[in-house]
Amino acid sequence: MRPYTRRPGNVTLPHALHDRGDRTAPATHPGARDAKLSRLEAALFLADEPLPARKLAEVVGLRGVAEVRELVARLQQFYDTDGSAFQVEEIAGGYQLLTRTVYHTWLARLKRTGHELKLSPAALETLAVIAYKQPIMRAEVEKVRGVACGEVVRQLMEKGLVRIAGRHDSLGRPQVYGTTKKFLQAFGLNTLSDLPEVESLRPPP
């Protein structure tokens, strides 16, 4: 028996399915992709996490970061022109193909229960302190919050949102904590500088 993935030798493929290598059809409309842009779009579609520009250049076969940025801008322009449900976001130090936020309400219905990132108020507060003051010792987090935070910090580390970022120079060299790439990804941030200003987080008088 022949493997099910192999065609019989006497089968002729339709013209549209013939292997055309890296060639693409001539651009017949404004949204037509060339070979490089198609490969970039495919790589972004396949990836389940943000891809740094250097990694994209390597995978897609581009000259470098500048060409990646140029192609990403072109791809985003296509999506905007088409009114596509997709957009390319620069997030967590890389590029990721995401659905637009306007579709979140409908897409949330497809998520499996338990896969969402659920944090208690205590965990969110602890995470905020670490995010804004990192690298920070646990004792400093507890001083800000006024309660013991050891268990909450441990839970945040288990969720991959917080990591040990080194040790403090003080007596005993206690561990200091910082946020992770997953934290940036979960909250839609490209870098920590994208965190909202603390003043903007305070409720209006």
LOMAR-838901 format. One record per atom (N, C-alpha, C): y, z, x; atom name; residue in one letter. Coordinates in steps of 0.05 Angstrom, whole numbers, padded with zeros to 5 digits. Atoms other than C-alpha are relative to their C-alpha. Layout:
BEGIN
Y/Z/X/CA/a $
...
//
This chain:
BEGIN
-00024/00000/00017/N/m $
00000/00000/00000/CA/m $
00025/00000/00018/C/m $
-00026/00000/-00015/N/r $
00071/-00015/00024/CA/r $
00016/00024/-00008/C/r $
-00017/-00022/00007/N/p $
00121/00042/00027/CA/p $
00018/-00008/-00023/C/p $
-00016/00007/00024/N/y $
00161/00045/-00038/CA/y $
00029/-00007/00007/C/y $
-00027/00006/-00008/N/t $
00225/00039/00002/CA/t $
00002/-00028/00012/C/t $
-00001/00026/-00013/N/r $
00206/-00030/00029/CA/r $
-00005/-00022/-00021/C/r $
00003/00022/00019/N/r $
00213/-00096/-00009/CA/r $
-00023/-00018/00008/C/r $
00020/00020/-00008/N/p $
00155/-00146/-00012/CA/p $
00013/-00023/00015/C/p $
-00012/00021/-00017/N/g $
00165/-00202/00038/CA/g $
00008/-00025/-00015/C/g $
-00006/00025/00014/N/n $
00168/-00257/-00015/CA/n $
00022/00004/-00021/C/n $
-00022/-00005/00019/N/v $
00226/-00225/-00054/CA/v $
00026/-00009/00013/C/v $
-00026/00009/-00010/N/t $
00293/-00259/-00046/CA/t $
00022/00017/-00013/C/t $
-00022/-00016/00011/N/l $
00354/-00215/-00054/CA/l $
00021/-00017/-00013/C/l $
-00024/00013/00010/N/p $
00412/-00235/-00098/CA/p $
00021/-00003/00022/C/p $
-00021/00005/-00021/N/h $
00470/-00263/-00057/CA/h $
00017/00024/00004/C/h $
-00018/-00023/-00002/N/a $
00513/-00202/-00072/CA/a $
-00012/00023/00016/C/a $
00013/-00022/-00014/N/l $
00461/-00156/-00040/CA/l $
-00008/-00006/00028/C/l $
00007/00006/-00027/N/h $
00451/-00192/00025/CA/h $
00016/00017/00019/C/h $
-00013/-00016/-00021/N/d $
00467/-00150/00087/CA/d $
00022/-00016/00013/C/d $
-00023/00014/-00011/N/r $
00536/-00169/00109/CA/r $
00011/00014/00025/C/r $
-00010/-00014/-00024/N/g $
00542/-00121/00168/CA/g $
00025/00015/-00006/C/g $
-00025/-00015/00003/N/d $
00612/-00094/00177/CA/d $
00021/-00017/-00012/C/d $
-00020/00018/00011/N/r $
00646/-00153/00143/CA/r $
00007/00009/-00028/C/r $
-00008/-00005/00027/N/t $
00684/-00145/00079/CA/t $
00012/-00025/-00012/C/t $
-00011/00023/00013/N/a $
00708/-00194/00027/CA/a $
00030/-00002/00005/C/a $
-00029/00002/-00004/N/p $
00778/-00222/00035/CA/p $
00014/00016/-00021/C/p $
-00015/-00016/00019/N/a $
00830/-00178/00002/CA/a $
00011/-00018/-00022/C/a $
-00009/00016/00022/N/t $
00841/-00206/-00067/CA/t $
00018/00015/-00019/C/t $
-00018/-00016/00016/N/h $
00881/-00149/-00097/CA/h $
00011/00022/00017/C/h $
-00014/-00019/-00017/N/p $
00928/-00095/-00071/CA/p $
-00017/00024/00007/C/p $
00016/-00024/-00006/N/g $
00874/-00041/-00074/CA/g $
-00025/-00006/00017/C/g $
00024/00007/-00015/N/a $
00823/-00079/-00032/CA/a $
-00001/00015/00026/C/a $
00003/-00015/-00025/N/r $
00795/-00039/00027/CA/r $
-00011/-00019/00022/C/r $
00012/00013/-00022/N/d $
00782/-00067/00095/CA/d $
-00023/00018/00011/C/d $
00024/-00014/-00010/N/a $
00721/-00045/00136/CA/a $
00006/00029/00009/C/a $
-00006/-00027/-00010/N/k $
00755/00014/00170/CA/k $
00007/00019/-00022/C/k $
-00008/-00017/00022/N/l $
00786/00041/00107/CA/l $
-00024/00007/-00018/C/l $
00024/-00006/00016/N/s $
00720/00035/00070/CA/s $
-00017/00021/00013/C/s $
00016/-00019/-00014/N/r $
00684/00073/00124/CA/r $
00012/00028/-00001/C/r $
-00014/-00026/00002/N/l $
00737/00128/00123/CA/l $
-00004/00012/-00027/C/l $
00004/-00010/00027/N/e $
00732/00134/00048/CA/e $
-00029/00010/-00004/C/e $
00028/-00008/00003/N/a $
00656/00137/00052/CA/a $
-00005/00027/00014/C/a $
00003/-00025/-00015/N/a $
00659/00192/00105/CA/a $
00012/00024/-00015/C/a $
-00013/-00022/00015/N/l $
00707/00234/00063/CA/l $
-00016/00006/-00025/C/l $
00015/-00004/00024/N/f $
00665/00223/00001/CA/f $
-00026/00016/00006/C/f $
00025/-00013/-00007/N/l $
00602/00247/00036/CA/l $
00003/00028/00010/C/l $
-00004/-00027/-00012/N/a $
00632/00308/00071/CA/a $
00004/00021/-00022/C/a $
-00003/-00022/00018/N/d $
00627/00375/00035/CA/d $
00020/00021/00011/C/d $
-00020/-00018/-00012/N/e $
00681/00407/00079/CA/e $
00021/-00017/00013/C/e $
-00021/00016/-00013/N/p $
00747/00385/00111/CA/p $
-00009/-00010/00027/C/p $
00007/00012/-00025/N/l $
00737/00338/00169/CA/l $
00026/-00003/00017/C/l $
-00023/00003/-00018/N/p $
00786/00343/00228/CA/p $
00004/-00029/00007/C/p $
-00007/00028/-00006/N/a $
00822/00279/00246/CA/a $
-00016/-00011/00024/C/a $
00015/00009/-00023/N/r $
00787/00275/00314/CA/r $
-00029/-00006/-00008/C/r $
00027/00004/00009/N/k $
00719/00281/00280/CA/k $
-00002/-00026/-00016/C/k $
00000/00024/00016/N/l $
00737/00227/00230/CA/l $
00002/-00025/00018/C/l $
-00004/00022/-00018/N/a $
00760/00181/00286/CA/a $
-00027/-00007/00014/C/a $
00026/00004/-00013/N/e $
00693/00191/00321/CA/e $
-00021/-00012/-00019/C/e $
00021/00009/00020/N/v $
00650/00181/00259/CA/v $
00006/-00028/-00010/C/v $
-00007/00025/00012/N/v $
00688/00122/00231/CA/v $
00004/-00022/00020/C/v $
-00004/00020/-00020/N/g $
00700/00088/00297/CA/g $
00029/-00010/00002/C/g $
-00029/00006/-00002/N/l $
00776/00091/00301/CA/l $
00011/00006/00027/C/l $
-00011/-00003/-00026/N/r $
00822/00090/00360/CA/r $
00009/00029/00006/C/r $
-00009/-00027/-00005/N/g $
00847/00161/00350/CA/g $
00012/00013/-00025/C/g $
-00011/-00015/00022/N/v $
00882/00212/00307/CA/v $
00022/-00015/-00015/C/v $
-00022/00014/00013/N/a $
00943/00168/00294/CA/a $
-00011/-00021/-00020/C/a $
00011/00020/00018/N/e $
00899/00113/00263/CA/e $
-00012/00014/-00024/C/e $
00011/-00015/00022/N/v $
00863/00165/00221/CA/v $
00022/00007/-00020/C/v $
-00022/-00008/00018/N/r $
00929/00190/00193/CA/r $
00012/-00024/-00015/C/r $
-00010/00024/00013/N/e $
00952/00119/00179/CA/e $
-00018/-00009/-00023/C/e $
00019/00009/00020/N/l $
00888/00102/00141/CA/l $
-00001/00020/-00023/C/l $
00000/-00020/00022/N/v $
00889/00168/00102/CA/v $
00024/-00004/-00018/C/v $
-00024/00006/00016/N/a $
00960/00152/00080/CA/a $
-00003/-00024/-00018/C/a $
00006/00024/00016/N/r $
00938/00083/00057/CA/r $
-00019/00006/-00022/C/r $
00020/-00007/00020/N/l $
00879/00111/00020/CA/l $
00013/00016/-00022/C/l $
-00014/-00016/00020/N/q $
00922/00163/-00015/CA/q $
00019/-00017/-00017/C/q $
-00018/00018/00015/N/q $
00971/00108/-00034/CA/q $
-00016/-00016/-00021/C/q $
00018/00014/00019/N/f $
00913/00069/-00066/CA/f $
-00006/00018/-00024/C/f $
00007/-00019/00022/N/y $
00893/00131/-00106/CA/y $
00023/00005/-00018/C/y $
-00024/-00004/00016/N/d $
00964/00143/-00129/CA/d $
00006/-00024/-00017/C/d $
-00006/00024/00014/N/t $
00974/00071/-00149/CA/t $
-00020/-00005/-00023/C/t $
00020/00004/00020/N/d $
00908/00069/-00187/CA/d $
-00001/00021/-00021/C/d $
00002/-00023/00019/N/g $
00920/00135/-00223/CA/g $
-00027/00013/00002/C/g $
00027/-00011/-00004/N/s $
00854/00158/-00192/CA/s $
-00001/00030/-00005/C/s $
00004/-00029/00003/N/a $
00825/00226/-00207/CA/a $
-00003/00014/00027/C/a $
00004/-00011/-00027/N/f $
00817/00235/-00131/CA/f $
00026/00000/00016/C/f $
-00022/00000/-00019/N/q $
00865/00252/-00076/CA/q $
-00011/00011/00027/C/q $
00007/-00010/-00027/N/v $
00860/00265/-00001/CA/v $
00018/00023/00007/C/v $
-00016/-00023/-00007/N/e $
00883/00335/00018/CA/e $
-00004/00007/00029/C/e $
00002/-00011/-00027/N/e $
00899/00361/00087/CA/e $
-00003/00030/-00003/C/e $
00007/-00028/00006/N/i $
00865/00429/00084/CA/i $
-00017/00011/00022/C/i $
00017/-00015/-00020/N/a $
00836/00480/00133/CA/a $
-00003/-00016/00026/C/a $
00001/00014/-00025/N/g $
00854/00436/00192/CA/g $
-00013/-00027/-00001/C/g $
00013/00026/00002/N/g $
00822/00373/00166/CA/g $
00007/-00014/-00026/C/g $
-00004/00016/00024/N/y $
00820/00321/00110/CA/y $
-00024/00003/-00018/C/y $
00022/-00002/00019/N/q $
00779/00328/00047/CA/q $
00007/-00016/-00026/C/q $
-00003/00014/00025/N/l $
00770/00284/-00015/CA/l $
-00005/00019/-00023/C/l $
00001/-00019/00022/N/l $
00784/00326/-00076/CA/l $
00009/-00012/-00026/C/l $
-00011/00008/00025/N/t $
00796/00318/-00150/CA/t $
00027/00012/-00004/C/t $
-00026/-00011/00005/N/r $
00866/00328/-00175/CA/r $
-00001/00025/-00017/C/r $
00001/-00025/00014/N/t $
00883/00396/-00202/CA/t $
00002/-00002/-00030/C/t $
-00003/00003/00029/N/v $
00899/00369/-00271/CA/v $
-00027/-00002/-00013/C/v $
00027/00002/00012/N/y $
00824/00358/-00281/CA/y $
-00017/00025/00003/C/y $
00015/-00025/-00006/N/h $
00804/00429/-00261/CA/h $
-00013/00011/-00025/C/h $
00010/-00012/00025/N/t $
00796/00453/-00333/CA/t $
-00027/-00012/-00009/C/t $
00024/00014/00009/N/w $
00744/00400/-00349/CA/w $
-00023/00003/00021/C/w $
00020/-00002/-00021/N/l $
00708/00402/-00282/CA/l $
-00012/00027/00003/C/l $
00010/-00027/-00002/N/a $
00701/00477/-00284/CA/a $
-00024/00004/-00018/C/a $
00023/-00002/00018/N/r $
00652/00468/-00341/CA/r $
-00026/-00009/00013/C/r $
00024/00010/-00013/N/l $
00604/00433/-00293/CA/l $
-00010/00020/00021/C/l $
00008/-00019/-00021/N/k $
00602/00491/-00243/CA/k $
-00022/00018/-00010/C/k $
00022/-00018/00007/N/r $
00540/00533/-00243/CA/r $
00010/00029/00002/C/r $
-00008/-00028/00001/N/t $
00549/00606/-00260/CA/t $
-00008/00013/00026/C/t $
00006/-00015/-00025/N/g $
00554/00649/-00197/CA/g $
00009/-00014/00025/C/g $
-00008/00014/-00023/N/h $
00579/00595/-00151/CA/h $
00030/00002/00006/C/h $
-00028/-00003/-00003/N/e $
00652/00610/-00162/CA/e $
00006/00023/00019/C/e $
-00009/-00022/-00018/N/l $
00689/00654/-00112/CA/l $
00012/00022/-00017/C/l $
-00010/-00021/00017/N/k $
00697/00719/-00150/CA/k $
00006/00025/00018/C/k $
-00008/-00023/-00016/N/l $
00735/00776/-00118/CA/l $
00013/00021/-00018/C/l $
-00012/-00022/00015/N/s $
00753/00844/-00145/CA/s $
00029/00004/00008/C/s $
-00028/-00005/-00008/N/p $
00826/00867/-00146/CA/p $
00002/00014/00027/C/p $
-00001/-00014/-00026/N/a $
00810/00913/-00087/CA/a $
-00006/-00019/00023/C/a $
00007/00020/-00021/N/a $
00779/00855/-00048/CA/a $
00023/-00019/00004/C/a $
-00023/00018/-00002/N/l $
00838/00810/-00063/CA/l $
00023/00013/00015/C/l $
-00021/-00014/-00013/N/e $
00887/00863/-00041/CA/e $
-00006/00003/00030/C/e $
00008/-00003/-00028/N/t $
00849/00876/00023/CA/t $
00002/-00026/00015/C/t $
-00001/00026/-00012/N/l $
00843/00802/00037/CA/l $
00029/-00008/00005/C/l $
-00029/00007/-00003/N/a $
00918/00793/00027/CA/a $
00012/00015/00024/C/a $
-00010/-00016/-00023/N/v $
00933/00849/00077/CA/v $
-00009/-00012/00026/C/v $
00011/00012/-00025/N/i $
00887/00818/00129/CA/i $
00013/-00027/00005/C/i $
-00011/00027/-00004/N/a $
00914/00747/00117/CA/a $
00028/00001/00011/C/a $
-00028/00000/-00008/N/y $
00987/00767/00125/CA/y $
00005/00015/00026/C/y $
-00005/-00017/-00023/N/k $
00979/00818/00182/CA/k $
-00020/-00005/00023/C/k $
00020/00005/-00020/N/q $
00922/00789/00223/CA/q $
00012/-00007/00027/C/q $
00025/-00017/-00001/N/p $
00895/00806/00273/CA/p $
00008/00029/-00005/C/p $
-00006/-00027/00009/N/i $
00892/00876/00243/CA/i $
-00024/00018/00001/C/i $
00022/-00020/-00001/N/m $
00850/00938/00253/CA/m $
-00006/00010/-00029/C/m $
00007/-00010/00026/N/r $
00813/00967/00194/CA/r $
00017/00024/-00007/C/r $
-00016/-00024/00005/N/a $
00853/01032/00202/CA/a $
00028/-00008/-00011/C/a $
-00026/00009/00009/N/e $
00917/00992/00192/CA/e $
-00002/-00011/-00029/C/e $
00004/00009/00028/N/v $
00889/00959/00129/CA/v $
-00001/00023/-00019/C/v $
00003/-00024/00017/N/e $
00871/01027/00102/CA/e $
00027/00015/-00003/C/e $
-00026/-00013/00001/N/k $
00940/01053/00119/CA/k $
00018/-00014/-00021/C/k $
-00015/00015/00020/N/v $
00972/00997/00078/CA/v $
-00009/00005/-00028/C/v $
00011/-00002/00027/N/r $
00925/01004/00019/CA/r $
-00002/00029/-00009/C/r $
00001/-00028/00007/N/g $
00920/01080/00022/CA/g $
-00028/00009/-00008/C/g $
00028/-00007/00006/N/v $
00844/01080/00012/CA/v $
-00018/-00011/00022/C/v $
00019/00010/-00019/N/a $
00782/01069/00054/CA/a $
-00008/-00029/-00007/C/a $
00005/00028/00006/N/c $
00766/00995/00061/CA/c $
-00025/-00011/00014/C/c $
00023/00009/-00015/N/g $
00703/00992/00103/CA/g $
-00019/-00017/-00016/C/g $
00019/00014/00016/N/e $
00657/00969/00047/CA/e $
00012/-00027/-00010/C/e $
-00013/00025/00010/N/v $
00708/00918/00020/CA/v $
00002/-00020/00023/C/v $
-00001/00019/-00023/N/v $
00718/00888/00090/CA/v $
-00027/-00012/00005/C/v $
00027/00009/-00004/N/r $
00643/00883/00097/CA/r $
-00007/-00022/-00020/C/r $
00005/00020/00020/N/q $
00638/00845/00031/CA/q $
00015/-00026/00005/C/q $
-00015/00024/-00006/N/l $
00693/00798/00051/CA/l $
-00012/-00016/00023/C/l $
00014/00014/-00023/N/m $
00656/00783/00116/CA/m $
-00025/-00014/-00010/C/m $
00024/00012/00011/N/e $
00592/00770/00077/CA/e $
00006/-00026/-00015/C/e $
-00009/00024/00015/N/k $
00630/00719/00034/CA/k $
00011/-00021/00019/C/k $
-00010/00020/-00020/N/g $
00654/00685/00098/CA/g $
00030/-00003/00000/C/g $
-00030/00002/00002/N/l $
00728/00699/00084/CA/l $
00014/00015/00023/C/l $
-00012/-00017/-00021/N/v $
00740/00750/00139/CA/v $
-00019/00000/00024/C/v $
00017/-00001/-00024/N/r $
00715/00752/00211/CA/r $
00012/00020/00020/C/r $
-00010/-00017/-00022/N/i $
00720/00797/00272/CA/i $
00015/-00019/00019/C/i $
-00017/00018/-00016/N/a $
00777/00766/00312/CA/a $
00005/00010/00028/C/a $
-00003/-00011/-00027/N/g $
00771/00809/00375/CA/g $
00002/00030/-00001/C/g $
-00003/-00029/-00001/N/r $
00787/00880/00396/CA/r $
00028/00007/00008/C/r $
-00027/-00009/-00005/N/h $
00851/00919/00399/CA/h $
00001/00014/00028/C/h $
-00002/-00012/-00027/N/d $
00877/00945/00466/CA/d $
00002/00031/-00001/C/d $
-00004/-00029/00002/N/s $
00884/01016/00440/CA/s $
-00026/00015/00007/C/s $
00023/-00016/-00008/N/l $
00836/01074/00456/CA/l $
-00024/-00006/-00017/C/l $
00025/00007/00014/N/g $
00765/01057/00438/CA/g $
-00004/-00029/-00006/C/g $
00001/00029/00005/N/r $
00782/00983/00431/CA/r $
-00013/-00007/-00026/C/r $
00011/00006/00027/N/p $
00770/00980/00356/CA/p $
00002/-00030/-00006/C/p $
00000/00028/00008/N/q $
00754/00913/00324/CA/q $
00025/-00007/-00017/C/q $
-00021/00010/00017/N/v $
00809/00872/00293/CA/v $
-00011/-00023/-00017/C/v $
00011/00019/00019/N/y $
00799/00826/00234/CA/y $
00021/-00023/-00006/C/y $
-00017/00023/00008/N/g $
00826/00757/00213/CA/g $
-00015/-00016/-00020/C/g $
00012/00017/00020/N/t $
00812/00705/00161/CA/t $
-00014/-00024/00014/C/t $
00016/00022/-00010/N/t $
00766/00645/00169/CA/t $
00009/-00027/-00011/C/t $
-00005/00027/00011/N/k $
00767/00570/00157/CA/k $
-00007/-00001/-00029/C/k $
00009/00000/00028/N/k $
00730/00583/00092/CA/k $
00022/00012/-00018/C/k $
-00022/-00012/00015/N/f $
00789/00627/00070/CA/f $
00021/-00022/-00006/C/f $
-00019/00022/00004/N/l $
00837/00568/00081/CA/l $
-00010/-00020/-00021/C/l $
00012/00019/00018/N/q $
00790/00522/00044/CA/q $
00000/00011/-00029/C/q $
00003/-00012/00027/N/a $
00780/00570/-00015/CA/a $
00027/00002/-00014/C/a $
-00026/-00003/00012/N/f $
00855/00579/-00026/CA/f $
00018/-00024/00004/C/f $
-00015/00025/-00001/N/g $
00876/00507/-00013/CA/g $
00022/00000/00021/C/g $
-00020/-00001/-00021/N/l $
00914/00521/00052/CA/l $
-00009/-00017/00024/C/l $
00006/00015/-00024/N/n $
00918/00476/00113/CA/n $
00000/00019/00024/C/n $
-00002/-00020/-00021/N/t $
00942/00531/00161/CA/t $
00010/00026/-00013/C/t $
-00011/-00026/00010/N/l $
00963/00604/00154/CA/l $
00030/-00001/-00006/C/l $
-00029/00003/00005/N/s $
01035/00581/00156/CA/s $
00005/-00009/-00029/C/s $
-00004/00009/00028/N/d $
01023/00553/00086/CA/d $
-00002/00023/-00020/C/d $
00000/-00023/00018/N/l $
01015/00623/00058/CA/l $
00028/00003/-00013/C/l $
-00026/-00004/00013/N/p $
01070/00637/00007/CA/p $
00015/00023/00013/C/p $
-00016/-00022/-00010/N/e $
01128/00680/00030/CA/e $
-00005/00025/-00016/C/e $
00006/-00026/00014/N/v $
01117/00753/00014/CA/v $
00020/00005/-00022/C/v $
-00021/-00004/00020/N/e $
01183/00755/-00024/CA/e $
-00008/-00014/-00026/C/e $
00007/00015/00024/N/s $
01156/00702/-00072/CA/s $
-00023/00012/-00015/C/s $
00023/-00013/00013/N/l $
01096/00746/-00088/CA/l $
00008/00024/-00016/C/l $
-00009/-00023/00014/N/r $
01137/00803/-00114/CA/r $
00008/-00007/-00029/C/r $
-00007/00006/00027/N/p $
01145/00807/-00190/CA/p $
00030/00001/-00004/C/p $
-00029/00000/00005/N/p $
01215/00792/-00217/CA/p $
00009/00027/-00011/C/p $
-00010/-00026/00009/N/p $
01259/00854/-00230/CA/p $
00003/00001/-00031/C/p $
//
